[in-house]
């Protein structure tokens, strides 16, 4: 084990949610404006979704679940910051 004051995780993604389907093979600049963004951190079989801003459609949520499942994720934790502290909601996929 090595000690550090900073941890950089390799499995961190930025999710961008669009109103209409986009070709994910195209450069980001060609995909237009997104309606929502979130940071997704994967540790083992658990994905933690945090810092989500915007609205997510049902179709986009299913696409996100499918993409996470494809990389081995079995559980999604939604991290939400409130005035009462941090709230987690777990969702098995």
C-alpha positions in Angstrom: 0.0 0.0 0.0 1.3 3.4 -0.9 0.4 6.6 1.0 -0.7 9.8 -0.7 -2.8 12.9 0.0 -4.3 12.6 -3.5 -6.0 9.7 -5.2 -6.6 9.6 -8.9 -9.1 7.0 -9.9 -8.7 5.4 -13.4 -12.4 4.5 -13.7 -14.0 8.0 -13.8 -16.3 9.0 -16.6 -18.2 12.2 -17.5 -21.7 11.3 -18.8 -23.4 13.7 -21.1 -27.1 13.2 -21.7 -28.7 14.4 -24.9 -32.3 15.1 -25.9 -31.8 13.2 -29.2 -29.6 10.2 -29.9 -26.0 11.1 -30.9 -23.3 9.1 -32.7 -20.9 8.4 -29.9 -18.1 7.7 -32.4 -18.2 11.3 -33.6 -16.0 13.9 -31.9 -17.7 15.7 -28.9 -17.8 18.9 -30.8 -20.1 17.3 -33.4 -22.6 16.0 -30.9 -24.3 19.3 -30.1 -25.6 20.6 -26.8 -26.3 18.1 -24.0 -29.1 18.6 -21.5 -27.5 16.9 -18.5 -24.1 15.9 -17.2 -22.8 13.7 -14.4 -19.6 12.2 -13.0 -19.6 8.4 -12.8 -17.0 6.7 -10.7 -16.7 2.9 -11.0 -15.2 0.8 -8.2 -15.4 -3.0 -8.8 -19.0 -3.7 -9.7 -20.4 -0.5 -8.2 -20.9 2.8 -10.1 -21.4 6.0 -8.2 -23.3 8.8 -10.0 -22.6 12.3 -8.6 -22.7 15.9 -9.5 -25.6 15.4 -11.9 -27.0 18.6 -13.4 -30.0 18.7 -15.7 -32.8 16.3 -16.5 -32.5 12.7 -17.6 -35.1 11.1 -19.9 -36.2 7.5 -19.4 -34.6 6.5 -22.6 -31.3 8.1 -21.6 -31.4 6.4 -18.2 -31.8 3.0 -19.9 -29.0 3.7 -22.3 -26.7 4.7 -19.3 -27.6 1.5 -17.4 -26.9 -0.6 -20.5 -23.5 1.1 -21.0 -22.6 0.6 -17.3 -23.7 -3.0 -17.4 -21.5 -3.5 -20.4 -18.4 -2.6 -18.4 -19.3 -4.9 -15.5 -21.4 -2.7 -13.2 -24.1 -4.5 -11.2 -25.1 -1.7 -8.8 -25.6 2.1 -9.3 -25.4 4.4 -6.3 -26.9 7.9 -6.9 -25.1 10.4 -4.7 -27.1 13.5 -3.9 -26.0 16.4 -1.7 -28.8 18.0 0.4 -28.9 20.4 3.3 -29.2 17.2 5.5 -25.9 15.7 4.1 -25.1 13.2 1.5 -27.9 10.8 0.4 -27.2 7.6 -1.4 -29.8 5.6 -3.4 -28.8 2.1 -4.5 -30.1 0.6 -7.7 -29.3 -3.0 -8.8 -29.1 -3.3 -12.6 
